[in-house]
Amino acid sequence: MEKFTAIFERDGDYWIGYVEELPGANTQGVTLDEVRENLREAVSMVIEANREIVRREYEGKNVVREQLTVVI
């Protein structure tokens, strides 16, 4: 389980949400609950897309892949 900072902004009839630490993870919705749920999905999609890009880029190359823990 990862923790990110979600930012929510009212824009007329909608809420806009994005993740401070993850450019590209953003969404909008009518309610805050809708935006929160959409944002969780957006985060998962961006992370998985980034992983796939890196997998393809380094496919067949001699690399070391390991987990990295960061405490902020």
N, CA, C and O atoms as a Tripos MOL2 file, in Angstrom:
@<TRIPOS>MOLECULE
protein
  288   287    72     0     0
PROTEIN
NO_CHARGES

@<TRIPOS>ATOM
      1 N           0.8450   -1.1760    0.0000 N.3       1 MET1
      2 CA          0.0000    0.0000    0.0000 C.3       1 MET1
      3 C           0.8900    1.2390    0.0000 C.2       1 MET1
      4 O           1.7670    1.3930    0.8510 O.2       1 MET1
      5 N           0.6560    2.0880   -0.9390 N.am      2 GLU2
      6 CA          1.4270    3.3300   -1.0720 C.3       2 GLU2
      7 C           0.5500    4.5070   -0.6630 C.2       2 GLU2
      8 O          -0.6770    4.4420   -0.7420 O.2       2 GLU2
      9 N           1.1820    5.5590   -0.2340 N.am      3 LYS3
     10 CA          0.4590    6.7740    0.1090 C.3       3 LYS3
     11 C           0.9290    7.9130   -0.7820 C.2       3 LYS3
     12 O           2.1280    8.1190   -0.9680 O.2       3 LYS3
     13 N          -0.0310    8.6460   -1.3280 N.am      4 PHE4
     14 CA          0.2380    9.7850   -2.1830 C.3       4 PHE4
     15 C          -0.5570   10.9750   -1.6660 C.2       4 PHE4
     16 O          -1.4490   10.8240   -0.8300 O.2       4 PHE4
     17 N          -0.2290   12.1510   -2.1680 N.am      5 THR5
     18 CA         -0.9630   13.3620   -1.7950 C.3       5 THR5
     19 C          -1.9410   13.7070   -2.9020 C.2       5 THR5
     20 O          -1.5410   14.0510   -4.0140 O.2       5 THR5
     21 N          -3.2320   13.6130   -2.5880 N.am      6 ALA6
     22 CA         -4.2730   13.9590   -3.5540 C.3       6 ALA6
     23 C          -4.6600   15.4260   -3.3550 C.2       6 ALA6
     24 O          -4.8180   15.8980   -2.2280 O.2       6 ALA6
     25 N          -4.8050   16.1200   -4.4560 N.am      7 ILE7
     26 CA         -5.2310   17.5230   -4.4410 C.3       7 ILE7
     27 C          -6.5790   17.5810   -5.1500 C.2       7 ILE7
     28 O          -6.7380   17.0320   -6.2400 O.2       7 ILE7
     29 N          -7.5500   18.2500   -4.5260 N.am      8 PHE8
     30 CA         -8.8790   18.3840   -5.1070 C.3       8 PHE8
     31 C          -9.2120   19.8590   -5.2520 C.2       8 PHE8
     32 O          -9.0040   20.6580   -4.3380 O.2       8 PHE8
     33 N          -9.7300   20.1990   -6.4180 N.am      9 GLU9
     34 CA        -10.0530   21.5940   -6.7190 C.3       9 GLU9
     35 C         -11.4470   21.6620   -7.3290 C.2       9 GLU9
     36 O         -11.7780   20.8980   -8.2360 O.2       9 GLU9
     37 N         -12.2490   22.5710   -6.8280 N.am     10 ARG10
     38 CA        -13.5870   22.7810   -7.3730 C.3      10 ARG10
     39 C         -13.4760   23.6170   -8.6420 C.2      10 ARG10
     40 O         -12.7920   24.6410   -8.6580 O.2      10 ARG10
     41 N         -14.1520   23.1780   -9.7120 N.am     11 ASP11
     42 CA        -14.1630   23.9110  -10.9760 C.3      11 ASP11
     43 C         -15.5980   23.9020  -11.5020 C.2      11 ASP11
     44 O         -15.9990   22.9860  -12.2200 O.2      11 ASP11
     45 N         -16.3590   24.9190  -11.1400 N.am     12 GLY12
     46 CA        -17.7620   24.9800  -11.5350 C.3      12 GLY12
     47 C         -18.5500   23.8620  -10.8860 C.2      12 GLY12
     48 O         -18.5830   23.7430   -9.6610 O.2      12 GLY12
     49 N         -19.1890   23.0390  -11.7140 N.am     13 ASP13
     50 CA        -20.0010   21.9320  -11.2040 C.3      13 ASP13
     51 C         -19.1850   20.6700  -10.9340 C.2      13 ASP13
     52 O         -19.7280   19.6740  -10.4550 O.2      13 ASP13
     53 N         -17.9100   20.7010  -11.2310 N.am     14 TYR14
     54 CA        -17.0740   19.5100  -11.1240 C.3      14 TYR14
     55 C         -15.9600   19.6830  -10.1080 C.2      14 TYR14
     56 O         -15.6120   20.7970   -9.7160 O.2      14 TYR14
     57 N         -15.4120   18.5470   -9.6940 N.am     15 TRP15
     58 CA        -14.1890   18.4990   -8.9060 C.3      15 TRP15
     59 C         -13.0950   17.9470   -9.7960 C.2      15 TRP15
     60 O         -13.3230   17.0200  -10.5730 O.2      15 TRP15
     61 N         -11.9230   18.5080   -9.6820 N.am     16 ILE16
     62 CA        -10.7370   18.0120  -10.3770 C.3      16 ILE16
     63 C          -9.8070   17.4470   -9.3020 C.2      16 ILE16
     64 O          -9.6190   18.0580   -8.2500 O.2      16 ILE16
     65 N          -9.2380   16.2990   -9.5700 N.am     17 GLY17
     66 CA         -8.3100   15.6930   -8.6250 C.3      17 GLY17
     67 C          -7.0350   15.2880   -9.3230 C.2      17 GLY17
     68 O          -7.0530   14.8210  -10.4620 O.2      17 GLY17
     69 N          -5.9280   15.4710   -8.6310 N.am     18 TYR18
     70 CA         -4.6560   15.0010   -9.1670 C.3      18 TYR18
     71 C          -3.7460   14.6020   -8.0210 C.2      18 TYR18
     72 O          -3.9920   14.9400   -6.8630 O.2      18 TYR18
     73 N          -2.6940   13.8780   -8.3630 N.am     19 VAL19
     74 CA         -1.7430   13.3920   -7.3680 C.3      19 VAL19
     75 C          -0.4670   14.2000   -7.4900 C.2      19 VAL19
     76 O           0.1640   14.2510   -8.5460 O.2      19 VAL19
     77 N          -0.1040   14.8270   -6.3910 N.am     20 GLU20
     78 CA          1.0500   15.7240   -6.3570 C.3      20 GLU20
     79 C           2.3370   15.0350   -6.8100 C.2      20 GLU20
     80 O           3.1380   15.6300   -7.5320 O.2      20 GLU20
     81 N           2.5370   13.8010   -6.3960 N.am     21 GLU21
     82 CA          3.7900   13.1000   -6.6540 C.3      21 GLU21
     83 C           3.8210   12.3410   -7.9820 C.2      21 GLU21
     84 O           4.8580   11.7820   -8.3400 O.2      21 GLU21
     85 N           2.7240   12.3100   -8.7070 N.am     22 LEU22
     86 CA          2.6460   11.4520   -9.8840 C.3      22 LEU22
     87 C           2.0150   12.1890  -11.0680 C.2      22 LEU22
     88 O           0.8080   12.0910  -11.2870 O.2      22 LEU22
     89 N           2.8210   12.9190  -11.8240 N.am     23 PRO23
     90 CA          2.2760   13.6260  -12.9860 C.3      23 PRO23
     91 C           1.5270   12.6610  -13.9060 C.2      23 PRO23
     92 O           1.9770   11.5400  -14.1450 O.2      23 PRO23
     93 N           0.4110   13.0980  -14.4030 N.am     24 GLY24
     94 CA         -0.3900   12.2690  -15.2930 C.3      24 GLY24
     95 C          -1.5410   11.5780  -14.6050 C.2      24 GLY24
     96 O          -2.4700   11.1180  -15.2690 O.2      24 GLY24
     97 N          -1.5010   11.4930  -13.2840 N.am     25 ALA25
     98 CA         -2.6030   10.8910  -12.5360 C.3      25 ALA25
     99 C          -3.5630   12.0030  -12.1540 C.2      25 ALA25
    100 O          -3.3580   12.7130  -11.1700 O.2      25 ALA25
    101 N          -4.6140   12.1420  -12.9500 N.am     26 ASN26
    102 CA         -5.6020   13.1830  -12.6850 C.3      26 ASN26
    103 C          -6.9590   12.7300  -13.1830 C.2      26 ASN26
    104 O          -7.0570   11.8110  -13.9960 O.2      26 ASN26
    105 N          -8.0030   13.3740  -12.6950 N.am     27 THR27
    106 CA         -9.3540   12.9940  -13.0690 C.3      27 THR27
    107 C         -10.3120   14.1050  -12.6950 C.2      27 THR27
    108 O          -9.9150   15.1090  -12.1040 O.2      27 THR27
    109 N         -11.5700   13.9200  -13.0420 N.am     28 GLN28
    110 CA        -12.5990   14.8630  -12.6230 C.3      28 GLN28
    111 C         -13.8870   14.0990  -12.3730 C.2      28 GLN28
    112 O         -14.0610   12.9710  -12.8350 O.2      28 GLN28
    113 N         -14.7790   14.7290  -11.6400 N.am     29 GLY29
    114 CA        -16.0640   14.1130  -11.3450 C.3      29 GLY29
    115 C         -16.9900   15.1030  -10.6950 C.2      29 GLY29
    116 O         -16.5980   16.2240  -10.3720 O.2      29 GLY29
    117 N         -18.2230   14.6830  -10.5040 N.am     30 VAL30
    118 CA        -19.2340   15.5590   -9.9200 C.3      30 VAL30
    119 C         -19.0980   15.6260   -8.4010 C.2      30 VAL30
    120 O         -19.3070   16.6820   -7.8040 O.2      30 VAL30
    121 N         -18.7510   14.5120   -7.7800 N.am     31 THR31
    122 CA        -18.6250   14.4840   -6.3200 C.3      31 THR31
    123 C         -17.1770   14.1700   -5.9290 C.2      31 THR31
    124 O         -16.4120   13.6040   -6.7100 O.2      31 THR31
    125 N         -16.8310   14.5490   -4.7180 N.am     32 LEU32
    126 CA        -15.4920   14.2160   -4.2220 C.3      32 LEU32
    127 C         -15.2900   12.7090   -4.1320 C.2      32 LEU32
    128 O         -14.2070   12.2150   -4.4420 O.2      32 LEU32
    129 N         -16.3090   11.9770   -3.7170 N.am     33 ASP33
    130 CA        -16.1800   10.5150   -3.6380 C.3      33 ASP33
    131 C         -15.8870    9.9140   -5.0110 C.2      33 ASP33
    132 O         -15.0590    9.0120   -5.1320 O.2      33 ASP33
    133 N         -16.5680   10.4150   -6.0450 N.am     34 GLU34
    134 CA        -16.3330    9.9390   -7.3990 C.3      34 GLU34
    135 C         -14.9000   10.2360   -7.8370 C.2      34 GLU34
    136 O         -14.2380    9.3890   -8.4370 O.2      34 GLU34
    137 N         -14.4290   11.4420   -7.5340 N.am     35 VAL35
    138 CA        -13.0710   11.8290   -7.9210 C.3      35 VAL35
    139 C         -12.0420   11.0040   -7.1620 C.2      35 VAL35
    140 O         -11.0350   10.5960   -7.7400 O.2      35 VAL35
    141 N         -12.2720   10.7560   -5.8940 N.am     36 ARG36
    142 CA        -11.3320    9.9210   -5.1130 C.3      36 ARG36
    143 C         -11.1990    8.5270   -5.7330 C.2      36 ARG36
    144 O         -10.0910    8.0190   -5.9090 O.2      36 ARG36
    145 N         -12.3350    7.9200   -6.0590 N.am     37 GLU37
    146 CA        -12.3050    6.5810   -6.6440 C.3      37 GLU37
    147 C         -11.6430    6.6050   -8.0190 C.2      37 GLU37
    148 O         -10.8230    5.7400   -8.3300 O.2      37 GLU37
    149 N         -11.9950    7.5930   -8.8430 N.am     38 ASN38
    150 CA        -11.3680    7.7220  -10.1610 C.3      38 ASN38
    151 C          -9.8680    7.9380  -10.0460 C.2      38 ASN38
    152 O          -9.0980    7.4240  -10.8570 O.2      38 ASN38
    153 N          -9.4530    8.6990   -9.0360 N.am     39 LEU39
    154 CA         -8.0330    8.9950   -8.8560 C.3      39 LEU39
    155 C          -7.2610    7.7460   -8.4470 C.2      39 LEU39
    156 O          -6.1250    7.5540   -8.8820 O.2      39 LEU39
    157 N          -7.8520    6.9060   -7.6300 N.am     40 ARG40
    158 CA         -7.1980    5.6380   -7.2760 C.3      40 ARG40
    159 C          -6.9460    4.8130   -8.5390 C.2      40 ARG40
    160 O          -5.8700    4.2430   -8.7200 O.2      40 ARG40
    161 N          -7.9460    4.7620   -9.3960 N.am     41 GLU41
    162 CA         -7.8000    4.0190  -10.6470 C.3      41 GLU41
    163 C          -6.7540    4.6640  -11.5580 C.2      41 GLU41
    164 O          -5.9620    3.9630  -12.1880 O.2      41 GLU41
    165 N          -6.7500    5.9960  -11.6290 N.am     42 ALA42
    166 CA         -5.7690    6.7070  -12.4570 C.3      42 ALA42
    167 C          -4.3510    6.4330  -11.9850 C.2      42 ALA42
    168 O          -3.4540    6.2280  -12.8020 O.2      42 ALA42
    169 N          -4.1390    6.4260  -10.6710 N.am     43 VAL43
    170 CA         -2.8090    6.1460  -10.1130 C.3      43 VAL43
    171 C          -2.3670    4.7440  -10.5290 C.2      43 VAL43
    172 O          -1.2390    4.5550  -10.9850 O.2      43 VAL43
    173 N          -3.2430    3.7750  -10.3740 N.am     44 SER44
    174 CA         -2.9070    2.4000  -10.7600 C.3      44 SER44
    175 C          -2.5650    2.3070  -12.2380 C.2      44 SER44
    176 O          -1.6130    1.6270  -12.6210 O.2      44 SER44
    177 N          -3.3420    2.9900  -13.0640 N.am     45 MET45
    178 CA         -3.1180    2.9440  -14.5140 C.3      45 MET45
    179 C          -1.8010    3.6050  -14.9000 C.2      45 MET45
    180 O          -1.0820    3.0850  -15.7530 O.2      45 MET45
    181 N          -1.4710    4.7390  -14.2910 N.am     46 VAL46
    182 CA         -0.2200    5.4330  -14.6100 C.3      46 VAL46
    183 C           0.9760    4.5870  -14.1750 C.2      46 VAL46
    184 O           1.9450    4.4500  -14.9220 O.2      46 VAL46
    185 N           0.9110    4.0280  -12.9850 N.am     47 ILE47
    186 CA          2.0260    3.2000  -12.4990 C.3      47 ILE47
    187 C           2.2100    1.9750  -13.3890 C.2      47 ILE47
    188 O           3.3370    1.6380  -13.7540 O.2      47 ILE47
    189 N           1.1180    1.3100  -13.7400 N.am     48 GLU48
    190 CA          1.2290    0.1280  -14.5930 C.3      48 GLU48
    191 C           1.7450    0.4940  -15.9810 C.2      48 GLU48
    192 O           2.5520   -0.2410  -16.5500 O.2      48 GLU48
    193 N           1.2940    1.6160  -16.5320 N.am     49 ALA49
    194 CA          1.7890    2.0620  -17.8430 C.3      49 ALA49
    195 C           3.2830    2.3630  -17.7820 C.2      49 ALA49
    196 O           4.0260    1.9980  -18.6930 O.2      49 ALA49
    197 N           3.7270    3.0270  -16.7130 N.am     50 ASN50
    198 CA          5.1560    3.3200  -16.5580 C.3      50 ASN50
    199 C           5.9700    2.0410  -16.4500 C.2      50 ASN50
    200 O           7.0500    1.9390  -17.0320 O.2      50 ASN50
    201 N           5.4590    1.0670  -15.7110 N.am     51 ARG51
    202 CA          6.1590   -0.2180  -15.5930 C.3      51 ARG51
    203 C           6.2910   -0.8940  -16.9590 C.2      51 ARG51
    204 O           7.3510   -1.4150  -17.3060 O.2      51 ARG51
    205 N           5.2200   -0.8760  -17.7120 N.am     52 GLU52
    206 CA          5.2410   -1.5170  -19.0300 C.3      52 GLU52
    207 C           6.2210   -0.8160  -19.9700 C.2      52 GLU52
    208 O           6.9270   -1.4800  -20.7290 O.2      52 GLU52
    209 N           6.2710    0.4870  -19.9280 N.am     53 ILE53
    210 CA          7.2250    1.2410  -20.7570 C.3      53 ILE53
    211 C           8.6570    0.8390  -20.4160 C.2      53 ILE53
    212 O           9.4720    0.6060  -21.3080 O.2      53 ILE53
    213 N           8.9550    0.7600  -19.1280 N.am     54 VAL54
    214 CA         10.3170    0.4000  -18.6960 C.3      54 VAL54
    215 C          10.6210   -1.0500  -19.0540 C.2      54 VAL54
    216 O          11.7270   -1.3530  -19.5010 O.2      54 VAL54
    217 N           9.6580   -1.9510  -18.8660 N.am     55 ARG55
    218 CA          9.8840   -3.3540  -19.2350 C.3      55 ARG55
    219 C          10.2710   -3.4800  -20.6990 C.2      55 ARG55
    220 O          11.2100   -4.1960  -21.0480 O.2      55 ARG55
    221 N           9.5370   -2.7750  -21.5480 N.am     56 ARG56
    222 CA          9.8280   -2.8390  -22.9870 C.3      56 ARG56
    223 C          11.1840   -2.2110  -23.3110 C.2      56 ARG56
    224 O          11.9380   -2.7340  -24.1310 O.2      56 ARG56
    225 N          11.4830   -1.0960  -22.6680 N.am     57 GLU57
    226 CA         12.7350   -0.3860  -22.9370 C.3      57 GLU57
    227 C          13.9530   -1.2310  -22.5720 C.2      57 GLU57
    228 O          14.9730   -1.1810  -23.2600 O.2      57 GLU57
    229 N          13.8500   -2.0020  -21.4960 N.am     58 TYR58
    230 CA         15.0000   -2.7650  -21.0140 C.3      58 TYR58
    231 C          14.9070   -4.2560  -21.3280 C.2      58 TYR58
    232 O          15.7190   -5.0410  -20.8380 O.2      58 TYR58
    233 N          13.9360   -4.6500  -22.1320 N.am     59 GLU59
    234 CA         13.7750   -6.0540  -22.4850 C.3      59 GLU59
    235 C          15.0370   -6.5750  -23.1740 C.2      59 GLU59
    236 O          15.5310   -5.9800  -24.1320 O.2      59 GLU59
    237 N          15.5420   -7.6930  -22.6680 N.am     60 GLY60
    238 CA         16.7260   -8.3070  -23.2520 C.3      60 GLY60
    239 C          18.0450   -7.7110  -22.7860 C.2      60 GLY60
    240 O          19.1130   -8.1850  -23.1740 O.2      60 GLY60
    241 N          17.9800   -6.6820  -21.9650 N.am     61 LYS61
    242 CA         19.2030   -6.0540  -21.4640 C.3      61 LYS61
    243 C          19.5420   -6.6070  -20.0830 C.2      61 LYS61
    244 O          18.6670   -7.0800  -19.3580 O.2      61 LYS61
    245 N          20.7990   -6.5430  -19.7390 N.am     62 ASN62
    246 CA         21.2680   -7.0310  -18.4520 C.3      62 ASN62
    247 C          21.0300   -5.9500  -17.3940 C.2      62 ASN62
    248 O          21.8230   -5.0190  -17.2570 O.2      62 ASN62
    249 N          19.9440   -6.0820  -16.6610 N.am     63 VAL63
    250 CA         19.5890   -5.0980  -15.6330 C.3      63 VAL63
    251 C          19.2910   -5.8050  -14.3240 C.2      63 VAL63
    252 O          19.0200   -7.0050  -14.3000 O.2      63 VAL63
    253 N          19.3430   -5.0600  -13.2520 N.am     64 VAL64
    254 CA         18.9370   -5.5460  -11.9360 C.3      64 VAL64
    255 C          17.6730   -4.8060  -11.5600 C.2      64 VAL64
    256 O          17.6220   -3.5770  -11.5850 O.2      64 VAL64
    257 N          16.6620   -5.5670  -11.2150 N.am     65 ARG65
    258 CA         15.3770   -4.9820  -10.8140 C.3      65 ARG65
    259 C          15.1390   -5.3770   -9.3620 C.2      65 ARG65
    260 O          15.1670   -6.5600   -9.0230 O.2      65 ARG65
    261 N          14.9040   -4.3840   -8.5060 N.am     66 GLU66
    262 CA         14.6500   -4.6740   -7.0920 C.3      66 GLU66
    263 C          13.7090   -3.6180   -6.5120 C.2      66 GLU66
    264 O          13.5520   -2.5320   -7.0700 O.2      66 GLU66
    265 N          13.0970   -3.9530   -5.3980 N.am     67 GLN67
    266 CA         12.2140   -3.0030   -4.7260 C.3      67 GLN67
    267 C          13.0380   -1.9530   -4.0080 C.2      67 GLN67
    268 O          14.1280   -2.2290   -3.5080 O.2      67 GLN67
    269 N          12.5020   -0.7510   -3.9660 N.am     68 LEU68
    270 CA         13.1560    0.3620   -3.3020 C.3      68 LEU68
    271 C          12.1690    0.9690   -2.3200 C.2      68 LEU68
    272 O          11.0570    1.3360   -2.6990 O.2      68 LEU68
    273 N          12.5680    1.0740   -1.0710 N.am     69 THR69
    274 CA         11.7150    1.6810   -0.0510 C.3      69 THR69
    275 C          12.2390    3.0610    0.2510 C.2      69 THR69
    276 O          13.4320    3.2460    0.4900 O.2      69 THR69
    277 N          11.3510    4.0260    0.2410 N.am     70 VAL70
    278 CA         11.7110    5.4100    0.5230 C.3      70 VAL70
    279 C          10.8540    5.9110    1.6620 C.2      70 VAL70
    280 O           9.6290    5.7930    1.6210 O.2      70 VAL70
    281 N          11.4860    6.4680    2.6770 N.am     71 VAL71
    282 CA         10.7610    7.0530    3.7990 C.3      71 VAL71
    283 C          10.9580    8.5520    3.7250 C.2      71 VAL71
    284 O          12.0860    9.0440    3.7440 O.2      71 VAL71
    285 N           9.8570    9.2700    3.6420 N.am     72 ILE72
    286 CA          9.9270   10.7290    3.5450 C.3      72 ILE72
    287 C           9.3830   11.3480    4.8110 C.2      72 ILE72
    288 O           9.3510   12.5720    4.9350 O.2      72 ILE72
@<TRIPOS>BOND
     1     1     2 1
     2     2     3 1
     3     3     4 2
     4     3     5 am
     5     5     6 1
     6     6     7 1
     7     7     8 2
     8     7     9 am
     9     9    10 1
    10    10    11 1
    11    11    12 2
    12    11    13 am
    13    13    14 1
    14    14    15 1
    15    15    16 2
    16    15    17 am
    17    17    18 1
    18    18    19 1
    19    19    20 2
    20    19    21 am
    21    21    22 1
    22    22    23 1
    23    23    24 2
    24    23    25 am
    25    25    26 1
    26    26    27 1
    27    27    28 2
    28    27    29 am
    29    29    30 1
    30    30    31 1
    31    31    32 2
    32    31    33 am
    33    33    34 1
    34    34    35 1
    35    35    36 2
    36    35    37 am
    37    37    38 1
    38    38    39 1
    39    39    40 2
    40    39    41 am
    41    41    42 1
    42    42    43 1
    43    43    44 2
    44    43    45 am
    45    45    46 1
    46    46    47 1
    47    47    48 2
    48    47    49 am
    49    49    50 1
    50    50    51 1
    51    51    52 2
    52    51    53 am
    53    53    54 1
    54    54    55 1
    55    55    56 2
    56    55    57 am
    57    57    58 1
    58    58    59 1
    59    59    60 2
    60    59    61 am
    61    61    62 1
    62    62    63 1
    63    63    64 2
    64    63    65 am
    65    65    66 1
    66    66    67 1
    67    67    68 2
    68    67    69 am
    69    69    70 1
    70    70    71 1
    71    71    72 2
    72    71    73 am
    73    73    74 1
    74    74    75 1
    75    75    76 2
    76    75    77 am
    77    77    78 1
    78    78    79 1
    79    79    80 2
    80    79    81 am
    81    81    82 1
    82    82    83 1
    83    83    84 2
    84    83    85 am
    85    85    86 1
    86    86    87 1
    87    87    88 2
    88    87    89 am
    89    89    90 1
    90    90    91 1
    91    91    92 2
    92    91    93 am
    93    93    94 1
    94    94    95 1
    95    95    96 2
    96    95    97 am
    97    97    98 1
    98    98    99 1
    99    99   100 2
   100    99   101 am
   101   101   102 1
   102   102   103 1
   103   103   104 2
   104   103   105 am
   105   105   106 1
   106   106   107 1
   107   107   108 2
   108   107   109 am
   109   109   110 1
   110   110   111 1
   111   111   112 2
   112   111   113 am
   113   113   114 1
   114   114   115 1
   115   115   116 2
   116   115   117 am
   117   117   118 1
   118   118   119 1
   119   119   120 2
   120   119   121 am
   121   121   122 1
   122   122   123 1
   123   123   124 2
   124   123   125 am
   125   125   126 1
   126   126   127 1
   127   127   128 2
   128   127   129 am
   129   129   130 1
   130   130   131 1
   131   131   132 2
   132   131   133 am
   133   133   134 1
   134   134   135 1
   135   135   136 2
   136   135   137 am
   137   137   138 1
   138   138   139 1
   139   139   140 2
   140   139   141 am
   141   141   142 1
   142   142   143 1
   143   143   144 2
   144   143   145 am
   145   145   146 1
   146   146   147 1
   147   147   148 2
   148   147   149 am
   149   149   150 1
   150   150   151 1
   151   151   152 2
   152   151   153 am
   153   153   154 1
   154   154   155 1
   155   155   156 2
   156   155   157 am
   157   157   158 1
   158   158   159 1
   159   159   160 2
   160   159   161 am
   161   161   162 1
   162   162   163 1
   163   163   164 2
   164   163   165 am
   165   165   166 1
   166   166   167 1
   167   167   168 2
   168   167   169 am
   169   169   170 1
   170   170   171 1
   171   171   172 2
   172   171   173 am
   173   173   174 1
   174   174   175 1
   175   175   176 2
   176   175   177 am
   177   177   178 1
   178   178   179 1
   179   179   180 2
   180   179   181 am
   181   181   182 1
   182   182   183 1
   183   183   184 2
   184   183   185 am
   185   185   186 1
   186   186   187 1
   187   187   188 2
   188   187   189 am
   189   189   190 1
   190   190   191 1
   191   191   192 2
   192   191   193 am
   193   193   194 1
   194   194   195 1
   195   195   196 2
   196   195   197 am
   197   197   198 1
   198   198   199 1
   199   199   200 2
   200   199   201 am
   201   201   202 1
   202   202   203 1
   203   203   204 2
   204   203   205 am
   205   205   206 1
   206   206   207 1
   207   207   208 2
   208   207   209 am
   209   209   210 1
   210   210   211 1
   211   211   212 2
   212   211   213 am
   213   213   214 1
   214   214   215 1
   215   215   216 2
   216   215   217 am
   217   217   218 1
   218   218   219 1
   219   219   220 2
   220   219   221 am
   221   221   222 1
   222   222   223 1
   223   223   224 2
   224   223   225 am
   225   225   226 1
   226   226   227 1
   227   227   228 2
   228   227   229 am
   229   229   230 1
   230   230   231 1
   231   231   232 2
   232   231   233 am
   233   233   234 1
   234   234   235 1
   235   235   236 2
   236   235   237 am
   237   237   238 1
   238   238   239 1
   239   239   240 2
   240   239   241 am
   241   241   242 1
   242   242   243 1
   243   243   244 2
   244   243   245 am
   245   245   246 1
   246   246   247 1
   247   247   248 2
   248   247   249 am
   249   249   250 1
   250   250   251 1
   251   251   252 2
   252   251   253 am
   253   253   254 1
   254   254   255 1
   255   255   256 2
   256   255   257 am
   257   257   258 1
   258   258   259 1
   259   259   260 2
   260   259   261 am
   261   261   262 1
   262   262   263 1
   263   263   264 2
   264   263   265 am
   265   265   266 1
   266   266   267 1
   267   267   268 2
   268   267   269 am
   269   269   270 1
   270   270   271 1
   271   271   272 2
   272   271   273 am
   273   273   274 1
   274   274   275 1
   275   275   276 2
   276   275   277 am
   277   277   278 1
   278   278   279 1
   279   279   280 2
   280   279   281 am
   281   281   282 1
   282   282   283 1
   283   283   284 2
   284   283   285 am
   285   285   286 1
   286   286   287 1
   287   287   288 2
@<TRIPOS>SUBSTRUCTURE
     1 MET1         2 RESIDUE 1 A MET
     2 GLU2         6 RESIDUE 1 A GLU
     3 LYS3        10 RESIDUE 1 A LYS
     4 PHE4        14 RESIDUE 1 A PHE
     5 THR5        18 RESIDUE 1 A THR
     6 ALA6        22 RESIDUE 1 A ALA
     7 ILE7        26 RESIDUE 1 A ILE
     8 PHE8        30 RESIDUE 1 A PHE
     9 GLU9        34 RESIDUE 1 A GLU
    10 ARG10       38 RESIDUE 1 A ARG
    11 ASP11       42 RESIDUE 1 A ASP
    12 GLY12       46 RESIDUE 1 A GLY
    13 ASP13       50 RESIDUE 1 A ASP
    14 TYR14       54 RESIDUE 1 A TYR
    15 TRP15       58 RESIDUE 1 A TRP
    16 ILE16       62 RESIDUE 1 A ILE
    17 GLY17       66 RESIDUE 1 A GLY
    18 TYR18       70 RESIDUE 1 A TYR
    19 VAL19       74 RESIDUE 1 A VAL
    20 GLU20       78 RESIDUE 1 A GLU
    21 GLU21       82 RESIDUE 1 A GLU
    22 LEU22       86 RESIDUE 1 A LEU
    23 PRO23       90 RESIDUE 1 A PRO
    24 GLY24       94 RESIDUE 1 A GLY
    25 ALA25       98 RESIDUE 1 A ALA
    26 ASN26      102 RESIDUE 1 A ASN
    27 THR27      106 RESIDUE 1 A THR
    28 GLN28      110 RESIDUE 1 A GLN
    29 GLY29      114 RESIDUE 1 A GLY
    30 VAL30      118 RESIDUE 1 A VAL
    31 THR31      122 RESIDUE 1 A THR
    32 LEU32      126 RESIDUE 1 A LEU
    33 ASP33      130 RESIDUE 1 A ASP
    34 GLU34      134 RESIDUE 1 A GLU
    35 VAL35      138 RESIDUE 1 A VAL
    36 ARG36      142 RESIDUE 1 A ARG
    37 GLU37      146 RESIDUE 1 A GLU
    38 ASN38      150 RESIDUE 1 A ASN
    39 LEU39      154 RESIDUE 1 A LEU
    40 ARG40      158 RESIDUE 1 A ARG
    41 GLU41      162 RESIDUE 1 A GLU
    42 ALA42      166 RESIDUE 1 A ALA
    43 VAL43      170 RESIDUE 1 A VAL
    44 SER44      174 RESIDUE 1 A SER
    45 MET45      178 RESIDUE 1 A MET
    46 VAL46      182 RESIDUE 1 A VAL
    47 ILE47      186 RESIDUE 1 A ILE
    48 GLU48      190 RESIDUE 1 A GLU
    49 ALA49      194 RESIDUE 1 A ALA
    50 ASN50      198 RESIDUE 1 A ASN
    51 ARG51      202 RESIDUE 1 A ARG
    52 GLU52      206 RESIDUE 1 A GLU
    53 ILE53      210 RESIDUE 1 A ILE
    54 VAL54      214 RESIDUE 1 A VAL
    55 ARG55      218 RESIDUE 1 A ARG
    56 ARG56      222 RESIDUE 1 A ARG
    57 GLU57      226 RESIDUE 1 A GLU
    58 TYR58      230 RESIDUE 1 A TYR
    59 GLU59      234 RESIDUE 1 A GLU
    60 GLY60      238 RESIDUE 1 A GLY
    61 LYS61      242 RESIDUE 1 A LYS
    62 ASN62      246 RESIDUE 1 A ASN
    63 VAL63      250 RESIDUE 1 A VAL
    64 VAL64      254 RESIDUE 1 A VAL
    65 ARG65      258 RESIDUE 1 A ARG
    66 GLU66      262 RESIDUE 1 A GLU
    67 GLN67      266 RESIDUE 1 A GLN
    68 LEU68      270 RESIDUE 1 A LEU
    69 THR69      274 RESIDUE 1 A THR
    70 VAL70      278 RESIDUE 1 A VAL
    71 VAL71      282 RESIDUE 1 A VAL
    72 ILE72      286 RESIDUE 1 A ILE
